Amino acid sequence: MVQRSKIGITLAALCTLGACGGSDSNNEPALESIQAQLNEDTSWQQAVNFNGTPIVITAPQHGEVSVGAALVTYTPNQDFNGADSVLIEAGNTRYSISFDVAPVNDAPRITQSLIEVAAENRIDGQINAEDIDGDTLTFELIEAPETGSLTLANDGAFTLEIDTLTLPNQSFKIAVSDGIAETKATIQLKPAYTTNAEKAAYYYRSDKSHLKNAEAKAATINDDILAAPAYSAIAQGYAKAALQTEVDRIFDDHIRGQEATARALQDLAKAYEQGNDQETANRLRRDALNAYAQFIADNGLANISATDASFLLTLLNQQVNANDNAGAEQTIQQLNLYTSTIGGANTEYSTAYGRLVTAYRNQVSAAIEAYQQQRDNTSRNTALAAIDRFSGIVASTGFQTLTRGDLAGERAYKLAPLYSATAVGYYISIGELEAARTQLAETISYYTAVDYDSELAREAKPYAANSLQDYTFPLVDAAAAFAILYPERPSSENVPFNLIPSDSVIFARAQTAISGASALAGILNGGSVQDAIAQLRNDFANDLRELQTQFTQNTVSSPYLGAQLLALGYEAEAAVAFAAGLEVLTSSAYIAENGGATLYTTGTRGCLKFVQLYQSVDSLDANDAAQACESMATTYFTAVEGDVSVADVVNAHIDAVTAWQAVNSNQRALNVLEALRSRFVELTTDSEEQFEFWVDYARVSVHSGAYTVAFEAVEHLLNLASDESLSNLARTKQLIVVAKLLSSLEPTNAVLFDRFSLLERMRRVAYNDDDYASIMQRAELLNEVVSSSLATALRATPAADALDLAEDFVRAMSSLRKYSLAGELLAELPLGAAERLTYGAIIAQTQALQDDFPASLVASVDTDSDGLANFLAVNASPEQLEANDIATDNDADNDGVEDANDPTPLG
C-alpha cells in the first residue's frame, strides 16, 4: 500500500483586540483563532492554556471534539476530508479552531466475504467491493479453490465450474486494487438452501444423497454387464432430479452393451415422462429400439427369445400410451420384420417363432386383465390393439412335420389353429364380435373350407385333412365360440363341433363347452338371462363349483356367462348372473361339496372373485359380496375340524379382510382381523403356523392403517425367531421373511390390489397422519433390531447354507436400508467373484431406487422421516403440483434449527 507523508500541524495564535490596544470597556470575550491541518482518518490534538473552564459552544459538523482542562482532541468522521470547525469558550476567551482535513487514498473494502450460491456444476457469482474515493477497482485471483475451475473477471464477476457432483463449499483468495492500494481477502462460498430448487440441488450434491452413495457402491462392481442395472437406476434418479449432466455421464462412462443400453434407455424414458419431458422420452424409446434391434441381429434371429419380443412389445405399449405414433410404427415394423423373417404360414414352425408368439400372448393376457379391472375405453383399445397384433402373428404361424402315427413325415397345422382359437376367445372377451367371427373362420379353415358365412367364406388351408386327423383340440374352443357368435344356429349346425369325431376323447369336453356357451347364445338370440341361468342349473346341477364358475368366470382370461355378458354390454343381465353365482357360492351345499378349499370358497375363485365382479357393475353393491366373504369365514372356518385346517381358518378370514379392504371398509376389515386373532390364540398350533399367522396379520393390518397393530405383530415374529430351539439356518430364514415384511420394495399380489410391506405402505399413504413421525421412529427401532438380529443369525449360519441365502439376505438387508451392513456381510461370505459382484450390484441398485414417497411423482426425499418432503421435483408440472398433498419441510434434519438459519440443514 502506498503511504503518504502526514501534513504537519501548525498553531497560529492571533492577537485579540485587547492585545492590540483595543478597549475592553464592553467586556466582550476575546477571540483567539487556531488553524489546524490534519490528514483524513487521523486525529488532531493540541495543548491549549485555557483561562477558565472550557465549554464547547459550537460542535464540529464532521467529527467529534474532546476538550480537557488544557487539551483539545479532534477526530473527523471516517473517510471525511474538507473543512470543519469548533468554537470553545473558556473564561472570557473564545477559541475558534478551524480544521483543514486533507484527503488521503482509502484502500478498497470488500463488502461481503461469504457468498451464498446455488449448488450447480457452473456457478456464476459477483464479489462486491467499494472504494470511498470513487476510484475504479480491479480484481485479481491470488489463490484458486482446491477443486473446480474458477475464472475471475476484472469487475469481480466470477464463474466456478465444478466437474463433480459436490457442494460448493469452496474458498479462494483475491486482491482488489484501486491503482494505489489493494486489499486481500478470502472469499468463502456457501451453498444456498432457501428455494425449492436450491434445496434439491443441495441434497443431490451432499454426502446424504442416496444416488451418490449408490454410485460409490456401483463403482466397486468391475463388470459392466452386472453393474448395468444399478447404473440404470442411478441414471433414472438423476433424470428425476433434473441433473442432465450426471445422466449423460452415467451413460457415457458406465452403460455398456446393446441389451443393457436398450433396457437402460427404456427405463430412463419413463423417468423423463414422469418429469414432463415427453419429447426426450420418445427419443430415448426410439434409441432403445435401435439398440435392441442391433442386439437381436448380432445374436442371430434364430436365437430370438420370448424375452426379446416381450421387450419390444412393452416398448410398443409405452409408445402407444405416450401417443408417439411415429415411434410405435417403427417398433411395429421391426416386429413385423422378425415375424416375416423367421415365420410364415408356408414355412415350418420354429422354436424361435414360438417364443415370439408366447410374448404376444402374454401381452394380450395382461391387457385383457387390465381392461376387465378398469372397464374404460383406453384399456379396451389397448387390449384390442394387442389382440390384433396377436392375430397377425398367428396368421404367420407355420406348419409342423408330424413324427408319429400313420401321418409321420406329413405336414399339418397344430399350433396355428390352437393360437387362432385362442385369439377368437380374446376378441369375445372384450366384445369385439365381428373380429371374433373373422378369426373363427380362420380357425375353422385349418380343418375345412368355410362356407357357413358368405361374408367369411374361404378355402381350406393346406394340409387340412392331416390337421383334422391329427389334432382337433382347438375345435373345442371353436365350437363354444361358434355357439356364441352364431346364436341363431341350432347346435346341429355347429360347424367346429361337427368336425370332432364322437369317439374322440375331447368330444365330451366340447359338449360341456357348448352347453355353457349356448346359455350365452340364447341371450344373444333374444332369450332371457333367467332362461340361461335355468339351463346352466340343469346342466351343472351335480357340480356346484362348475355351476358358479359358469355363472361368472374361472379367471379374468377365462370368462363365462356373466363376464361375457358384461364384455358384450349386457350389464343388467350380467348382474343377474353374478348374483346367481354368489347365491350358489354361499349355499351350504356348495360348502359341503368344497370343504376347506378356501381357493374356491372365500378365495380368488370364490368370494373374492365376486367382490371384483360386483365392483364392475353399477347396479350391484360390492359390500354385499364382501359381507358374503365375512359370513362364510365366520360361519364355516372357525375351528379345525373335518377338511378345515389351521391354514384354512387363517386364509378364509384373511380373504374376508381383503374383501372389506377392496371396498375401502377398513374398520370392517379390522373387525374381522381382530376376530381372527381371538380365534387363532384358541387353536392348537405349532411354531410354524404361528409364524405364518403373524406374517399375514401384519401384512393385512397395515393396509387398513393399523400401524401399531402391525408393529406389534412384527415384535411377535421377532420373539418367535429368537426361540432357542431353532437352528441358525431356520432363524435366518425367518428373519429374512420379517425383514421383507417390514420394508420390501416389491408388493405381493392380493388379486384385488397389491399389498406392500409395512414401511412401503406407510410411505405411500400415511405421510399426512399426525403421528407419522413417531410411528416412523418406532419403525426405525424395529428396523435396527431386525437388521442386527439378521446379521447375527447369518454369521452363525454354516457357510454352505448362508451361501444359498445370499441373494435373499442381500435384498432383505438392502430393503431395510442397511446398505453398508449388507456389504459387510457379503464380504464375509466365501462367494465366487461373479456372485459377489452380482449381489453388490443389487445393493447399489436398491439404494438408487430408495424413495421416501413412492406413490408420488413430485416428492421423494424425507431425510428426517417426518412426512414432510425436503423439496419437490424441480421439473414438476403445475398440474402435478396442484394435485400434490405432500408438504415441504423447513427443518430437514429435525434439530430444532430452521433450515434458513442452519449451517448444516441436513445434519
N, C-alpha and C positions, 0 to 999 in steps of 0.2 A: 504494500500500500504506500502511495506517495504521501510524504509528510511535508506540511508547510510550516515555516517558522512563525511563531506567535508574534503578534504585534505588541510592542511594549506599551505598558500602561503609564500615562503621564498625568500629573495632577497640576492644574494651573489655578492658583488661588487668586481671584480677582479682588481688588481693593473695594471696600464698601464706601458708601458716600461719606460716612463719618471719618473713615481713614483718610479720605482725600480732602478733608477740611470742611465738609458739609455740616449743616446744623442738625442736631438731634433733638431739637426742642419739640418735634411732633411725636417722639417715642415710637416711631415705626421700626419694626425689626430690620436689622441689617440683612443684606442678601449676599451670600457667598456662593459662587458658581464653581462647579467642578466638572471638568471634561474627562471622560474615561473611554478608553478604547479596549476592546477585547474580541476574541475570536468566537465564532459560533460554537455552541455546545461546550463552552468553558465558563468559568466563574470569575468575577472581579471582586477584589477585596482591598479595602483601604482603611488605614487608621485615620481618624478624624478627632481633633480635640474639641469636643462639644463643650459649650459653656453652660450647659444645663442638661436636663433630661431630654433625649431625642424622641420626637414623635413624628411618625410618617403622616404628612398632610395629604400628599397625592401619591398613590402607589403606582408602580410601573404597570404599563398595559401588556407587556410581552415577557414578563418574567416575574421573579419573586425577589424581594429585598429583605435582608435581615439586618437589624440595627442593634448594636450593643452600646455600652457606655462610651466606647471610643473606637468602634469598628463598624464599618458598613460592608455587607456582602451582597452582591447581586448575581443572580443566576438566571440567564434568559431561558425562555421556554425551549424545549427540544427542537432543534433544527431552525430556530429563529435567527434571522440576521436583519440588520437595519437599525433605526434609531429608537431609543426608548429613554425614559427619564423618571426621576423620583424627586419629590420635594419633602425635605425633612426640616423640622423646626426644633431648635434647642435653645432655651433661654430666650434672648432677644435676637437670635440669628436664625435665618432660614438658609438651608443648604440645598441648592438646585444642582442635582447631579445628572448630567446628560451622558448617555451611553451610545457609543457607536460600535455596534456588533458587526464585525467583519465576517463575510461568508467564507466558509471552508467547504471542500468537497466531502459529501457523505458517501460512504460505501453503500452499495446496493443492499437491499434487505429482502430475503426470501420469505414470502408471506405464509407459505404452507409447506412443511416438510413431510407430512403424512398425507398421502393422496389415496383416496378410495376409488377403485376402478372395478369395472365388471370383469369377471373371470372369463377371458376369452383366449383363443390362440393368438389373436392380434389385438393388442391393447393400445388405444390412442389416448394420450393424456396431455396435460398442459401444466408446466411448472410456472407459477406466478411469482414475480418479484417486483419490487418498486424502488424507485430512486427519488428521494426527496428533492433532488436538484433538477429533476426532469431530464436527466441525461439518457441517451439511448443505451439500452442494455444488450449484451450478448451473452449467450450461454455456451458452456463447453463441458463435455463429458470427461471426467477425470478418471473414474473407475467404473467399469461396466458391471452389470449384475452377474451373479455366478452362473445362471442359466439363461438361455434365450439370447436374442439379438436385439440390442437397443440402438435406436437412431435418435439423436437429439439435434433439433434444429436451432438456429441462432436465436429464435424468438422464444425458446422454451418449450415448444411443442415436441412431443416425443412419441415414438412408436416402439413398442416392445413386442416382438414376435417370439412365442414360446412353442416349440415343436413337440412338446409332450403335454399330456393331459394332467395339468397340475395347477394348483392355486398360485396366483401371482404374489406370493409373499416374498417379494424381491426388494433389494435395496441397491442403490448406485450413488456415486458421488459426482457432484457437479461443481462448477465455478461460474459465477455470474459477474460480469465486469461492466463498469461504466466508462471504461477507457483510462481511468486514473486509478481507481481502487477496485478490488474484487472481493467477493465473498464466497467461501466454500461451504458446502453443506451436503449432508447425506439425505437422500430422498428415499423414503420408505413407502412402498406400495401396499395397500391393504385391500383384500378382496371385498367387494361390496356385498351386502346381504340385506337388501331392502325390497326391491321389486321382485315380482314372481320369477322373472327371467334370471335375475341375479341369484336368487335362492337355488334355482335349478342348476345354474352353471356352477355355483359353489359346491353343491353336493357331488355332482359328477366328477369334479376335479379334486375333491378332497379324498383323504385316506379312508373315509367312511363309505365311499362309493362301492356298491356291490359289483358293479361292472368292472371297475379297476381291479378289485380283489379277485374276481373271477378270471380276468385276463392274466393276472400274475400266476394263477394256478394253471391256466391253459398253456402258458409259456413253458411249463415243465414237461409238456407232452410232445416229445420229439418225433411224432408220427403224424403227418399231415392228414391222413385219412381218419385216424382215430380222434384227432383233435377237431376235425371239421364241425361236428355238431355243437361243440362248446363255442367255437368261434362264431358260428352262425347265430347262436343265441345272444352272444355278446354284441354282434352287429345289429341284431334286432333291437336290443336295448338302446344302443347309441342312436339308432334311427328314431326311436320314440322320443329320445332326449334331444332330437334335432341337432346332433353333432355329426354333420355330414363328413367332416374331415376324418373323424375316427372311423366311420363306416367304410370310407374309401381305404383307409389304412389297413383295416382288418382284412378286407378283400384282397388288397394288393399284396399283403405280407403273409397271410395265413390260410386263405381258402385255396386249396389245390385239388385238381382232378375234376373231370367233367361232371360226374354224378354229384359229387359234393358241391360243386359250384351251382349246378342247377337247383338242387334242393335248398341251398342257402339263399339263392335268388328268389325262389318261390316263397320261402318264409319271410324274407325281407320285404317282399311286395306287400304282404299282409300288414306289416308294421307301418309302411308308408300309407297304405289305405286307411288304417285306423288314425293316422296323423293327417288325413285330409289331403294327401298329395296323390291323387288318383293317376295323374299323368306319369309320375315316376313308377307307381305300382304297375301300371300297364306295360311300361317299357321293361321293367325287371322281369315280368312274366314272359315276355317275348324272348328276352335274353335267356331265361331258364329253358324255354322250349328249344332254342338253338343249341344250348349246351347239352341238353339231354338227348336231342336227336343225334348229335355227334357221338355221344356216349354209346347209343344203341348201334350206330353204324360201325363204330370201331370194334364193338363186341361181336358184331355179326347178327343179322336178323334172325338167323336160326336159333340164336340163344336168347331171344327176347323173352321176358318173363311177365307174369301177371303183375308183378310189382312195377315193371316198366310201364305197362299200359295203364295201371292204376295212377301212376304219377301224372301221365298225360291227361287222363280223364279228369282227375282232380283239378289240374291246371285249367282245363277247359271249363269246368264248372265255375271256377273262380273268375275266369274271363267273362263268361256269360252273366254272372251275377253283378259284375262291375260294368256291364254294358260295353265292354271292349269288343265290339263286333269284328274289327279287323284282326285283333289278336286271336279271337276264337276261331275265325276262319283259317288262320294259319295252323292252329293246332288240329283242326278237323282235317285239313289237307294232309298233315303229317300222319295222322292216324289212318286216313284212307290209303296213304302210300303203303303203310305197313300191311294193312289187310289185303290190298291188291297184290302185294309182292309175295307174301307167304301164304295167301289164301286163294279162294276162287272155287265156285261151285263145281267146276270141271277139273279140279285138281284134287290130289289125295290129301285128306285131312292130316295135319301135323300137330305134334305136341305144342309147338310154338304158337300155332293158331289157337289151340285150346286155351293157352294162357291168356291170350287177348280176350277170348270170349268170357273167361272167368272174371276178368277185370270189369268188362262191360256189365256183366250180370250183377256183380257186387254193387256197382254204381247204381243200377236200376233199383235194386232192393233197398238201398239206403234212401234213394229219392222217393220211392213209394211210401216208405215208412215215415219220412218227414211229412209227406202230403197227408197221410192218414192222421197224423198228430195235429197238423196245423190247419188243414182244410181251407186253404186260401188259394187264390188264382196263381200267385207266384210259385208256390211249391208244386202246384199241379202242372204248371207249364214246365218247370224243371224236370218233373217226373216224365212228362210226355216226351220232352226232348231226349231224355236218357233212354226211354223205351224205343224211340225212333232210331237212335244210334245202335241199340242192341239188335233191332230188326234188320238193320243194314248189314251188320257183321254176320248175322245168322244166314242171310241170303248168300254170303260168300263162303259158307262152311262146306268143305269138300266131302267127297265120298270116302268110304273106307273099304279096304280089301279084306274080305272075310277069311278067317283062318280055320274055321271048324265046320263040321257038318257037310251036308250034301253040296252046299254052295261054297265050300272052301276054294279060295282063289278068285271068286267072283266079287264084283263090286256092289256095294249097297250104301244107301244113306241111313245112318243110325243116329248120330249126334245132331245132324242138321234138323231132322224133324222134331227131335226132343227139344232143341233150343227154340224152334219155331213155335211149338205148342206152349212153351213157357212164355214166349212173347205174347201169345194170344191172351193168356191169363193176366199178364201185366196190363195190357190195354183195357181189359174188362175191369180190372181193379180200380181204374181211375175213371171209368165210364166212357171210354173212347171206343164206342161200339163199331163205328164204321171201319176204323183201323183194325179192330179185332176181327171183323169179318174178312177183311183182306188177308190178314195174317193167317186166319184159319184156312182159307183157300190155299195159301202157300203150303201149309202143313199137310193138308189132305193130298195135295199134288205130288208129294213124295211117294204116295202109295197108289194113286189112281188119278184119272182125269177128273177135272172139276166141271160139272155141268148142272149142279143143283141151283146155281145162281147165275143168271145170264150175264150179269154185270161183272162177275168174277170168274168167268169160265177160263180154263187154261188146260193145257196138255199135261199129261203125267210126266214127271221128271224122269230122266234116265235111271235105269236100274229099279224102277218102281216095283216090279214083280219080286225082285230079290229083297227089297226093303220090306215089302209086305209079308214075305215068307219068313224073314229073319228076325225082325224087331218091330213089334206093334205096340210096345208100351206107350209111346206118345199119343196113341189113339184114345187112351183112357181120358186124358185131359181134353183132347179134341172133342170127344163125344159129349163131355159135360159142357164145353163151350158151345157146341152146336145147339144143345138144348136151350141155352141162354140166348144165343144170338138169333135163333130161328124159332121163337116160342110158338109160332103158328103151325109148325110142322109136327105131326104126330111122331111118337117115338119110333114107329116103324120106318120113318124116313130119315132117321138119324144116320147120316152117311158114314161118319167115322166109326160109330158103334157097329154098324152092319159089316164093317170090314174085319172085325175081330171074330175069329172062329169061336163057336160056342164051347168048344172043348179047351180053349186057351186058359191058362192059369190067371189071366188078367180079366177074363170075361165078367166074373162076379164083381170085381173091383170097379169095372166100367159101369155095371148096373147100379152100384151104390153111388157112384159119381153122378150118374144121370138122375137118380132119384132126388139127390139134393139140388141139382141144377134145375130139374123140372119144376120144383116148387117156385123158384125164382121165375122160370119161364112162364108159369101160369099167371103170375102177377103182371109180367111184361105183356102178356097177351090179353090183359083186361080182367083177370081174376082178382080175388081179394086176398089180402095178406092173411086173413083168418083161414081161408081155404088152404093156403100154402102151409100155414102152421099145422093145421089138422093133418095134412098129408105127411109132413115130417114126423108128427107124433105117431102116426100109424106105422111109418116105415122104420122108425128107430125106437119103438116102444121098449125094446129089450136092451137098449144101450143108452142109458141116460146121459152118460158123458158125451157120446157122439151126438145125441139129440141137442144138448145145449150148445155144442160146437156148431151144429148145422144151423141153429138159430142165429149164430153170431159169426164167429171166425175161429180158426185154430190159432193162427198167428196173424200179425199185420199183413204179411205177404201171402197168407193163405185164407182169403175171405170166403164166407159162406153167406147165407141168405141176408141177414141184417146188414152186414158190412157191404155186401154187393149192392143192396138196395140203396144204401147211403151213398155209395160211389156213383150210382146212376141217377141220383137226385130224388129218390123216393124217401124223403126224410121221415114223413109221418109213418109210412109202412115199416121203415127200419126201426123206429121207436117201438112199434108193437112187437116186432121180432125180438128186439133186445129185452123187452120186459118179459116176454115169454121165456127167454133163455134164463133170466135171473130167477124166475119162478121155479124152473126146473132145478137150477143150481142149489137153491135154498131149501129144497124139499128134503124131508127125512129119508125118502127113498134114495135120493142121489147120494146123501151122506153114507147111507148103509152100503151102497154099491161101491163107493170110492174110499171108504175107511179113512185112514190117516194120510192119504195122499194130498198134502196141502197144495201141491202144484196145481191140482185140478179142483180144489175146493176154495181155499182162500187166496191162492197164488195167482200167477200171471196167466194161467189158462183157466182160471176160475174167477173168483170175485174181483181181483184187481183188473182183469180184462174188462169187466163190466163198468168199473169206475171210468176207465178210459173211454169206452164206447158211449156211456151216458154223457160224458163231457162233450162229445161231438154232436149231440142232438139237443137243440134248444128246448124242446118240449119235455125233456127228461131232466130230473134233478139228480145230479151225481151224488148228492148227500144220501139219497136212498140206497144207492149201490154201496157207499161207504158204511152205512148203517147195517146193511146186509153182511158185509165183511165182519163187522164187530160182533153181530149176533151169532154168526157161525163160529167165530173164535171162542166167544164166551159161553157158547152152548155145548159145542161138540169137542172142544180142545182145552179142557180144564184139568184133566188128570191123565196120568199114564195108565192106559188100560186098552186091551184089545190091540188094534193096529196102531194106536196113538202112542208115540214115543215122546221123550222129553223134547227132542228137537222139533217134533210136530207141534207140541204145545207152544214152544217159543216162536216158531215160524208163523203159526196161524195168527198169533197176537201181533207179531211184527208186521204181518200183512195188513191187519186191521189198522195198525198205526199208520202204515204207509198210505192206506186208503184215505184216512182223515187228513193226512198231510197233503195229499194230492188235491183235495178240495179246500185247502187252506183253513182247516179247522184244527188249529194246533192244540187248543185246550182239550178237545175230544181225543186227540191223539195221545196227549199226556195222561189223560184219564185211563185209557186202555193200557198204556205203558205201566202206570202205577199198579193197575190190577194184575198185570203180568208179573211184576216184581213180587207182589204179595203171594201169588200162586207159586212162583218159582222157588221161593225160600221154603215152601212146604213140601216140595218134591224131593225125592231121594235122587241125588245127582252126584256124579263124580267130578273130579277137578277139571277135567277137560270140558265137560258140559258147562260147568260154572264159568270157565274162562270164555267160552264161545258166547254164553249168555251176556256177560258184561261187555264184550266187544259190541254185540248187536245193540245192547241197551244204550251204550254211549253214543254210537253212531246215529241212532234214530232220535234220541233225545235232543241232541244238539240242533237237529234240523227244525225242531219246534221252539228253539230259543231257550231251552233249559240247560244253560251252560254249566251252572253249578252242579246240577244233577249229572251231567256228562263227565265233569271232572271227578266227581265222587266215584263214578264207575271206573275211571282210569286208575284211581287210587286203589280200588278193589283189585284191579288187574295187577297192579304192582305188588300187592300183598300176595296174590296167587303166584306170581312169578318168583317171589322170594322164598317159596316153600323149599325147605332143605332137602326134601325127598326128590326134587327134580334134578336131573342131570344138567351139567353145564350147557350141553347142546340143546336140551329141551328149553332151558331157561332163556338161552339166547334167541331161540326161535320165537318164544312168547314175547320177549321184549322187542323184537323186530316188529311183530304184529302191533304191539302197543305204540311204538314209535310212528308207524304208518297211520294208525288210528288217530293219533294226536295231530299229525302235521303233514301227511302225504299230500302231494300236489295233484295226484291223479284221483278222479272221482270213481266211485263204484256205481254201477248202473242199478237203479231201483225200478226200472222199466218205465214208470210214470215220470220219473225225474232222476237226476243224478244226486247221489249222496256224497258229500265232501267230508274230509277229515275235520276234526274239531276246530283247529286253528284256521283252516282254509274257509270253513263255513262262517266263522266269526268275522274274518277279514272281508268276506263278501257282503255280509248283511248287517253286522252288529255295530259298525263304527259310530253310529249316532246314538247308541244306548248310553244312558247317563253313567253307568258303571263299567263302561268298556275298558277304561284304563286299569281299574282294579282287577277285572276279570283277566285281562292280559297279563297282569303281574302274577296272578296265580298260575296262569298257563305257563309262564316262563319258569316258575319254580318247578312245575311238573316236568317241563322240558329238561331242566337241569338234572332232575332225578332220573328220568328215563334215559337220557344220554349217558350219564355216568354209570348207571346200572348196566346198560347195554355194553359199554366199553369193558367193564369189569367182567361180565359174563363171557364176552367174546375172548378176552385174554385168557380166561380159564378153560375155554373150549379146546379140545385137541385140534392141532393144526389141520389135519386132514378134513375134519368136519367144518372148521372155520373157513377153509378154502371153498367148500361147497356153498357157504352162506355169504361169500364175499360181496357179490353184487347186491344181494338183498340188504345187507347191513350198510353198505355204502349209500344206497338210495335212502334207507331209513334215516341214517345219521345226517345225511345232507338235507333231507326234508325237515329235520329238526334245526337246521341252520348251524349245525356244529361242523362246519366245513374243515376247520383245522384238525379237530379231533378225528374226523373221518380219514383225513390224510395220514395222521399219526398211526391209526390202527392199520391202515392199508400198508404202511411202510413196515409194520411188524410181521406181516404175513409172508410166508415163503412163496410168493407168486412168481409166475413167469413174467418176462419183460412186457410182452404184449398185453397180458391181463392187467398188469399194474398200470399201464398207460390207459387202457380202456376204462378202468374204474376211476382213475384220476380225472379223465375227461368227463365222466359222469358228475363228479363233484363240481368241476368248473361250470358245466352246463347248468346244473341245478342252481348254483349261486347266481348265474347270469339271469335265470328266469325268476329270481326272487321278486315278489310283488306283495306289497302290504295292502293293496286294494284290488284284488284280482278280478273283480267284476266291473271295474271302472276303466274307461278309456282315457280319463284325464288325470287320474291320481295313481301313484304307485309307490310313494316313499313316505313312511311314517317312522322316523328314527327313534322316537320315544314311545311308540305303541300306545298313543292316547286317542286314536281315532281321528286325528287332525293331520291332514297332508302337509308335508314340508312345502310343497309347491304343486301347482297344476301344470299339465303339459303345455309347453310354450307354443305348440302348434295346434292346440285345441280350437275347434270352430266355435263361433258364437252359439250355435245350436247345442253343441256338447256342453259348453259352459252353462248355458241356461238350464239344461237338464241335470247338471251335476248337483248332488246333495252333500258333498263332502267339503267341510270347512277346512281352512288352512290354519296352520299353527303360527304363533308368534313367540313360541319358546320351544324350539325344536329339540332341545336336549333336556327339557323339564328340570332345569336347575334353578328356576325362580327368577332368572335374569332375562328380560325380554331380548329377543334376537337383535333388535336395533341397538342395544347397549352391551351386547355380549361379544367380547373379542373372539370367543370360540363358540359360535352358535350351535355347532353340532357336538360339542363336548370334547 
